[in-house]
Amino acid sequence: MKHNEKRQKRPQSILGAHLGALHMEISSNREVIFEGSKGILEYNDRSIKINAGQYVVAFQGRGLHIQTMTERDIVIHGFLTAIEYII
């Protein structure tokens, strides 16, 4: 088998393996890039709840707002105080 025919496996974190296609990047407590959204369940300046398939991910804080949203990706800004995974 030639080198370019080999499939490279991307390492997966324990969290990524457990939550499937969900991926988050958190910058300090001011920004979250959330990939794998299936829709917004709740949205106000203190709480944002996102449907992630079999899970709901809840963000708590102050001044929360969605800066960018595509079909599967969401960028949240504000002062984050908690992130909760609800099964």
N, C-alpha and C positions, 0 to 999 in steps of 0.2 A: 504494500500500500504506500503510495506516495505521500509526502508530507502534507501537501495541500488537500489531499483527500481525507485526512484525519479530521474528525469533528472535535473541536475544542469545547470542553465543558466549562461553562462559566461557574466559578465557585458561588455557592448560595449560602447566605447566612441562615442561622437557625430560625430567625424570625421570618425571613423570606420563604423558607421551605414550609413553615407551619401555616402561613397565611396565603400561600399560592401566588397569584400574580400581583399581589399588593407590594408596592415599593414606596417608601417615604424617604425624603431627605429633609432633615431638620437643621436649620441654621439658627444657632443659639435658641432663644425662645421667641423669636420675631417672625420666622417664616417657615412654612412647611410646603414642600412640593410633594403632592400625593398622586401616585400613578395607580390606576386600577379601580377608579370610581365607577359605580353603576348608578349614581344619582345622589342628590342631596335630600336628606330626610328632614333636617332642621337647620335653620340659618337665622341667627341674630347676632348682635355684637358681643354676646357672652358665650355662645355655644354654636358649634357647627357639627352636625352629625352626617356622616357619609356612609352610604350603602356600599359595601365592598364584597358583595356576593353573600357568602354564608356569615359574614361578620358585619358589624357596624363599628365604625371608628368615630369616637366623639372627641372633639377638641373643645376645651374650656379656656376662658381667658377674658381679656378686656380689649375692646376696640377691634374685635375680629372682623375681618372682611375677606371676601374672595376677590383676589386681584385678577386672576386669570382662570378661565374654565374652558376645557375642550370636552370632547365626548368621553374621555377616560381620565383626563388629568385635571388637577385643581391646584392652584397656588393660593395659600392662605397667609395673610399678614395680620399682625396684631401682637398683643402681649400674651403668649401662651402660658397657662398655669398648669394644665393637665392634659394628658392624652389617655383615652380609655378604649380598650378593645372589648366589644360586647359580642358574646357568642349567642 
